[in-house]
Amino acid sequence: MKTFMLEPRMLTMGGVFYPTGYVFAMFPNLEDADKVGAALQGAGFHSDDIMLLKPEAILDQVSPTVPAAPGPMPSVGSEAATVRQYTQLARQGHCALLVHAASERSTQRLMEVVHTVPFSMAEKYHFLAMEHLH
């Protein structure tokens, strides 16, 4: 598992956080995020495809990709609102894992592991749509 570093390929053309092919899963505490990260490696995910985001990383790198409050014009997509949810949870101490899971099968395998602990939310970033994972 590696530490998260925001890369240009993780942003939309407008600069909003949108890591296509990844699942962003949030957890109320660091221990559960670490536990899931280790279990994902045991389930066949490569350690380079799993990134840990502590609350500071979310607030310092992901949150600034959107304005703190929605503007007067409606947003075309939900990516900005989702980043605001991440920000709210990070302010409460929640951590996240960003995991490359390009296929439906890898996403299912990932979520089987995520479900072993309490999690706050999980989003899968597809090419043109976001999927809320339960």
Rosetta blueprint (number, residue, H / E / L):
1 M L
2 K E
3 T E
4 F L
5 M L
6 L L
7 E L
8 P H
9 R H
10 M H
11 L E
12 T L
13 M L
14 G L
15 G L
16 V L
17 F E
18 Y L
19 P L
20 T L
21 G L
22 Y E
23 V E
24 F E
25 A E
26 M E
27 F E
28 P L
29 N L
30 L H
31 E H
32 D H
33 A H
34 D H
35 K H
36 V H
37 G H
38 A H
39 A H
40 L H
41 Q H
42 G H
43 A L
44 G L
45 F L
46 H L
47 S H
48 D H
49 D H
50 I E
51 M E
52 L E
53 L E
54 K L
55 P H
56 E H
57 A H
58 I H
59 L H
60 D H
61 Q H
62 V H
63 S H
64 P H
65 T H
66 V L
67 P L
68 A L
69 A L
70 P L
71 G L
72 P L
73 M L
74 P L
75 S L
76 V L
77 G L
78 S L
79 E H
80 A H
81 A H
82 T H
83 V H
84 R H
85 Q H
86 Y H
87 T H
88 Q H
89 L H
90 A H
91 R H
92 Q L
93 G L
94 H L
95 C E
96 A E
97 L E
98 L E
99 V E
100 H E
101 A L
102 A L
103 S L
104 E H
105 R H
106 S H
107 T H
108 Q H
109 R H
110 L H
111 M H
112 E H
113 V H
114 V H
115 H L
116 T L
117 V L
118 P L
119 F L
120 S L
121 M E
122 A E
123 E E
124 K E
125 Y E
126 H L
127 F L
128 L L
129 A L
130 M E
131 E E
132 H E
133 L L
134 H L
